[in-house]
Amino acid sequence: MSSKKVKAIKAQPKVWITVLAPKYFGFAELGKTMASSPGKVIRRTLWTTLYNITNDFSHQHIKLHFQIIKVEGDKAYTIFKGHELARDYVRSLVRRGSSRVDSIFDVETKDGYRLRVFMLAVTVKRAKTSQKSAIRAIMRQVVVERASQLNFEDFVQELVLGKISSDAYNKAKKIYPLRKVEAMKSKLLQASPESEEAKVLQQPT
């Protein structure tokens, strides 16, 4: 048998780090994560619901995606990476005899952030192809215009909290009676090249 002694590898002590939402979500606590060193949590992602941030029960179907971009002490700070409506909620909107109108497009905010937005409109009765096309065009117009007028933080707030969907609904219902318009999903494609977030997100994994 070998006489060499195997040195015991000491496990590094783990630390708990509190993960916070971005400033535009009030630095709400999203949860805690464990790591052997604070720097190792950079770029970790997590999902939560808007309900967990606002305590508003009507927001429980809105899921939010965040990514850690900075750690200071035992606090980790995040950027909004996207959102998605719960599938059960989306299914509940579409009823027999109605039409579902989907639209997917990319937008750029006033301060240079690029996002992909998935909009959904549900009509009261079955709509014609031409009416669907008109509704789809209005949803696109509203979202693109608001993105160009707002910085990233304000755009995310209006998109997630329903302000942009409400504006699209009020314009599109003139084309055909609607039951609902929703921002069904969004995804951050690229942070502004001049932002601190971009430096972190562009690093190789």
Backbone hydrogen bonds, N-H to C=O, Kabsch-Sander energy under -0.5 kcal/mol:
donor,donor_aa,acceptor,acceptor_aa,energy
7,K,5,K,-0.6
10,K,8,A,-0.7
15,V,35,A,-3.2
17,I,33,T,-3.0
18,T,74,D,-2.7
19,V,31,G,-2.9
20,L,76,A,-3.0
21,A,28,A,-3.1
25,F,22,P,-2.2
26,G,23,K,-2.3
27,F,22,P,-1.9
28,A,25,F,-1.2
30,L,19,V,-3.3
31,G,19,V,-1.0
33,T,17,I,-2.5
35,A,15,V,-2.0
40,K,37,S,-1.7
41,V,38,P,-1.7
42,I,39,G,-1.1
43,R,68,I,-2.8
44,R,41,V,-2.2
46,L,66,F,-2.2
48,T,64,L,-2.1
50,L,59,H,-0.6
50,L,62,I,-2.8
51,Y,59,H,-1.0
52,N,49,T,-0.7
53,I,49,T,-0.5
53,I,50,L,-1.2
54,T,50,L,-2.7
55,N,51,Y,-2.7
57,F,55,N,-0.7
59,H,56,D,-2.4
60,Q,57,F,-1.5
62,I,59,H,-1.5
63,K,61,H,-0.7
63,K,84,E,-2.9
64,L,48,T,-3.4
65,H,82,G,-3.0
66,F,46,L,-2.7
67,Q,79,I,-2.0
68,I,44,R,-2.9
69,I,77,Y,-2.9
70,K,77,Y,-1.5
72,E,75,K,-2.8
75,K,72,E,-1.8
76,A,18,T,-3.1
77,Y,70,K,-3.4
78,T,20,L,-0.7
79,I,67,Q,-2.1
81,K,65,H,-3.3
82,G,65,H,-1.1
83,H,186,S,-1.2
84,E,63,K,-2.3
85,L,184,M,-2.3
86,A,61,H,-2.6
90,V,86,A,-2.0
91,R,87,R,-2.7
92,S,88,D,-1.6
93,L,89,Y,-0.8
93,L,90,V,-1.0
94,V,90,V,-1.0
95,R,93,L,-0.7
98,S,95,R,-2.0
99,S,125,K,-0.5
101,V,121,A,-3.1
102,D,100,R,-0.5
103,S,119,M,-2.1
105,F,117,V,-1.9
107,V,115,L,-2.8
109,T,113,Y,-2.8
110,K,147,A,-1.2
110,K,150,L,-3.0
112,G,109,T,-1.9
114,R,190,Q,-2.7
115,L,107,V,-2.3
116,R,187,K,-2.7
117,V,105,F,-2.9
117,V,115,L,-0.5
118,F,185,K,-3.1
119,M,103,S,-3.1
119,M,117,V,-0.6
120,L,182,E,-2.8
121,A,101,V,-2.4
122,V,180,K,-2.9
123,T,99,S,-2.3
124,V,177,P,-2.1
126,R,97,G,-0.9
132,K,128,K,-2.3
133,S,129,T,-2.2
134,A,130,S,-1.8
135,I,131,Q,-2.3
136,R,132,K,-2.7
137,A,133,S,-2.1
138,I,134,A,-1.9
139,M,135,I,-2.3
140,R,136,R,-2.0
141,Q,137,A,-2.4
142,V,138,I,-2.6
143,V,139,M,-2.2
144,V,140,R,-2.7
145,E,141,Q,-2.3
146,R,142,V,-2.3
147,A,143,V,-2.3
148,S,144,V,-2.0
149,Q,145,E,-1.1
150,L,146,R,-1.4
155,F,151,N,-2.6
156,V,152,F,-2.6
157,Q,153,E,-1.8
158,E,154,D,-2.4
159,L,155,F,-2.5
160,V,156,V,-2.8
161,L,157,Q,-2.5
162,G,158,E,-0.5
163,K,158,E,-1.0
164,I,158,E,-1.6
166,S,162,G,-2.2
167,D,163,K,-2.0
168,A,164,I,-2.3
169,Y,165,S,-2.4
170,N,166,S,-2.4
171,K,167,D,-1.4
172,A,168,A,-2.9
173,K,169,Y,-2.3
174,K,171,K,-0.9
175,I,172,A,-1.7
176,Y,172,A,-1.4
179,R,122,V,-3.5
180,K,122,V,-1.6
182,E,120,L,-3.1
184,M,118,F,-1.4
184,M,182,E,-1.2
185,K,118,F,-1.6
186,S,83,H,-2.3
187,K,116,R,-1.9
188,L,81,K,-2.6
189,L,114,R,-2.5
189,L,187,K,-0.6
190,Q,114,R,-1.8
195,S,192,S,-2.4
199,K,195,S,-0.9
200,V,196,E,-1.1
201,L,197,E,-2.9
202,Q,198,A,-2.0
203,Q,200,V,-1.2
